[in-house]
């Protein structure tokens, strides 16, 4: 660690290559605990030269912790390669986290992946847009909702939910022409947005996809179902434009036979 701290980024990378692989992994992990001491160039060098995916994972995380805008391209390039699981995380997931920390400045490099890449890369890019959480990402996520790959649709829906209220019009439009599997993702996304405006969209879904909405209520994530139920219960008591929709959603949820009884799905 002393050798790395007192060296330039290039010298540190050369030194790392002389260290046994399991030891290198430990060293990079320790460096990533205090990334500012070693600098973004060091961690970018690890990503470029290190073959060990665990070491790469720590370096990619550190670039996000440092909010290194100048290394966005390195992060985005990692999304274009096959994903590798690292413990309970993965290379793509840690890149999404890092891009989220960098923020809206990452959008120009990230959004081209959504139109020209393999489904796994598009999925990861959509996840990254949710981590960034800026409304400028909404038009790109709306395109993802039209994908043939359900995983892409799922992650786009989740990311729109993270962006929140500005996503409601897009989710409403998508629900109008959706098939049942896509509709379930959209309803789940709407349920994660704590805004009474979602209730009018969900009231529409009761008419257009009653079986799907019932499945969400009975088998969906308990926290999301309970959150939606509480939102509808409060909104139906308020004098607002969503009062009627809130009452409709509340009554439908109460009519579901297994509402919150056998609901053991993971969120």
Residue, then its C-alpha position, 0 to 999 in steps of 0.5 A: x500500500x505504501x508503494x502505491x500511495x507514493x507512486x504515480x498511477x502508471x507506476x502503481x499499475x506496473x507494481x500491481x502486475x508484480x503482485x500475486x493475483x489474490x494479493x492484487x485483489x486485496x490491495x485494490x479492495x483496500x485502495x477502493x476504501x479511500x479512493x481519493x488517496x489514489x486518484x481516478x487515474x489509478x483505478x482507471x488503469x486497474x480497469x484497463x489492465x487488470x484481468x481479475x473481475x473482482x479487482x475490476x469491480x472495486x476499481x469501477x466502484x471507486x470511479x463512481x465514488x470519485x465522481x470521475x466524469x473524465x472516465x465515463x467512457x471507461x465505465x460505459x465500455x464495461x457495459x458493452x462487455x458480457x456481465x460477470x457476477x461478483x458476489x451478490x453484485x456484478x460488473x454491470x450493476x456496479x457500473x450502473x451505481x457509479x454512473x448514477x453517482x456521476x449523474x447527468x454528465x454521463x448521459x451523452x456517453x451512455x444513451x447511444x448504447x440503448x439503440x445499438x447494443x445487445x439486450x444485456x447491454x441495453x438492460x444495463x444502460x436502462x438500469x444506469x439511467x434509473x440510477x442517474x435518476x434525471x428526467x432527461x433519460x425518460x425519452x430513452x427509457x420510453x424506447x426501451x419499453x417497446x423492446x421485444x426483450x422482457x428483461x429490457x422492458x423490466x429494467x426500463x420500467x424500474x428505472x422510470x419508477x426511480x425517476x418518479x412523477x415525471x415518468x407517469x405520462x410515459x408509463x400511461x402511454x405504454x400501458x395503453x398498448x401493452x400486452x399482459x407481461x409488459x403491463x405487469x411491469x408497468x403497473x409495478x413501476x407505477x405502484x412505486x411512485x408515491x404520487x396520487x396521479x398514478x391512481x388515474x392510470x392504475x384505474x385505467x389498468x383495472x379496465x384494460x388489464x383486470x387480471x394483470x392488476x389482480x395478479x399484482x395485488x395478490x402476488x406482487x411485492x408486498x411493500x409495493x402493494x401495501x404502499x399503493x393501497x395506503x396511497x389510494x386509501x388516503x387519496x380517496x378521502x381528499x378533495x382532488x381530481x384523483x379522488x374517484x380513481x383512488x376510490x376505484x383502485x381502493x375498492x378493487x384491491x379490497x375485492x382481491x381474494x388473496x390481498x396481502x394474505x399469501x403475498x410472499x414475493x420478493x421485491 
